[in-house]
Amino acid sequence: MENYYRELVKFLSARLGNAQAAEDVVHDAYVRVLERASDEPIQQPRAFLYRTALNLVIDGHRRNALRQVEPLEVLDAEERFFTPSPQVLMDQHQRLDLIQRALAELPAACRDSFLLRKLEGLSHPEIAERLGISRSMVEKHIVNAMKHCRIRIRQWDNT
């Protein structure tokens, strides 16, 4: 499925008019596909990935449309009064610890590519320049890091 990454980014960039937003959607689509609950193989990976990405774009537009309709006071109140339960906070901290452990197992360039993208929001060309590697290598590192984290978290959750 990694072969479709650039193709899908180009496709979504043309639709969204924003390459950064397209990369974000494609990353989210890959994460969704990699984290799907079914162990059944995907019959048509390219079509499945495209459909997942397009669904994410549609969901994003729906959320934005709803936000534009909601008065600002309502949104502020919802945010202000939302406090996660202690159990949810503990689960989030445990999940974060698992992700940090999984990332620590990766080679430095793979881990750094992932962190620069997800934490610092750098684009693939910016990451490639900073790390002195090709853009395609950055893409492979990020996908491999997501895949590795997903596999390790699944393994640790089952123990």
C-alpha positions in Angstrom: 0.0 0.0 0.0 3.0 2.3 0.4 3.1 2.5 -3.4 0.0 4.6 -3.5 1.1 7.3 -1.1 2.3 9.9 -3.6 -0.5 9.1 -6.0 -3.1 9.7 -3.3 -1.4 12.9 -2.1 -1.5 14.3 -5.6 -5.1 13.2 -6.1 -6.2 14.9 -2.8 -4.1 18.0 -3.3 -6.0 18.6 -6.6 -9.3 18.1 -4.8 -8.5 20.1 -1.6 -6.2 22.7 -3.2 -3.7 22.2 -0.3 -0.8 19.8 -0.3 -0.3 19.9 3.5 -4.0 19.1 4.1 -3.8 16.3 1.5 -0.7 14.8 3.3 -2.5 14.9 6.6 -5.6 13.1 5.2 -3.4 10.5 3.6 -1.5 9.9 6.8 -4.8 9.5 8.7 -6.1 7.2 6.0 -3.0 5.0 6.3 -3.4 4.9 10.1 -7.1 4.0 9.7 -6.2 1.2 7.3 -3.4 -0.1 9.4 -5.5 0.0 12.6 -8.6 -1.6 11.2 -10.0 -4.4 13.4 -10.4 -7.0 10.6 -7.7 -9.5 10.0 -9.2 -10.3 6.6 -6.9 -9.2 3.8 -8.0 -6.2 1.7 -8.9 -7.4 -1.8 -8.3 -4.1 -3.5 -5.9 -2.1 -1.4 -5.7 0.9 -3.7 -9.5 1.3 -3.9 -9.8 0.7 -0.1 -7.2 3.4 0.6 -8.8 5.9 -1.7 -12.2 5.3 -0.3 -10.9 5.7 3.3 -9.2 9.0 2.4 -12.2 10.4 0.6 -14.4 9.4 3.6 -12.0 11.3 5.9 -12.3 14.4 3.6 -16.1 14.2 3.7 -16.1 13.8 7.5 -13.8 16.8 7.8 -16.1 18.9 5.6 -19.1 17.8 7.7 -17.4 18.7 10.9 -16.4 22.1 9.5 -19.9 22.8 8.3 -21.3 22.0 11.8 -18.7 24.2 13.5 -19.7 27.1 11.2 -23.3 26.7 12.3 -22.6 26.5 16.0 -22.4 29.8 17.9 -18.9 30.4 19.3 -20.3 30.5 22.9 -21.5 26.9 22.6 -18.2 25.7 21.3 -16.3 27.5 24.0 -18.6 26.1 26.7 -18.3 22.6 25.3 -14.5 22.8 25.4 -14.3 24.5 28.8 -16.6 21.9 30.5 -15.1 18.8 28.9 -12.7 17.2 31.3 -11.8 13.6 30.7 -12.4 11.1 33.5 -9.3 9.9 35.5 -9.7 6.5 33.8 -9.6 8.1 30.4 -6.5 10.2 31.4 -4.8 7.1 32.7 -5.5 5.1 29.5 -4.2 8.0 27.4 -1.0 8.1 29.5 -0.5 4.3 29.2 -1.1 4.5 25.4 1.4 7.3 25.1 4.0 5.3 27.1 3.4 2.3 24.7 3.9 4.6 21.7 7.1 6.0 23.2 8.4 2.5 23.8 7.5 1.4 20.3 9.2 4.5 18.8 12.3 3.9 20.9 12.7 0.5 19.1 12.9 2.2 15.7 16.1 3.3 13.9 16.8 7.1 14.5 15.9 8.3 10.9 12.6 6.4 11.0 11.7 7.7 14.5 12.8 11.3 13.7 10.8 11.4 10.4 7.7 10.3 12.2 8.2 12.7 15.1 9.0 15.7 12.9 5.8 15.1 10.9 3.4 14.3 13.7 4.8 16.5 16.5 6.3 19.4 14.7 4.1 19.3 11.6 6.9 19.6 9.1 6.2 18.7 5.5 7.9 15.8 3.8 10.3 18.0 1.8 11.2 19.9 5.1 11.9 16.6 6.9 13.9 15.3 3.9 16.0 18.5 4.0 16.5 18.5 7.7 17.5 14.8 7.9 19.4 14.8 4.6 17.4 12.0 3.0 15.0 11.7 0.0 11.4 12.6 0.3 10.4 9.0 -0.7 12.6 7.7 2.2 10.7 10.1 4.6 7.4 8.7 3.4 8.6 5.1 3.9 9.9 5.9 7.3 6.7 7.5 8.4 4.6 4.6 7.2 7.0 2.1 8.7 6.9 3.9 12.1 3.0 3.9 12.0 3.0 0.2 11.1 5.5 -0.7 13.8 3.7 1.3 16.5 0.4 -0.4 15.6 1.9 -3.9 15.7 3.7 -3.3 19.0 0.7 -1.8 20.7 -1.5 -4.7 19.6 1.1 -7.1 20.9 1.3 -5.3 24.3 -2.4 -5.0 24.6 -2.8 -8.7 24.1 -0.4 -9.6 26.9 
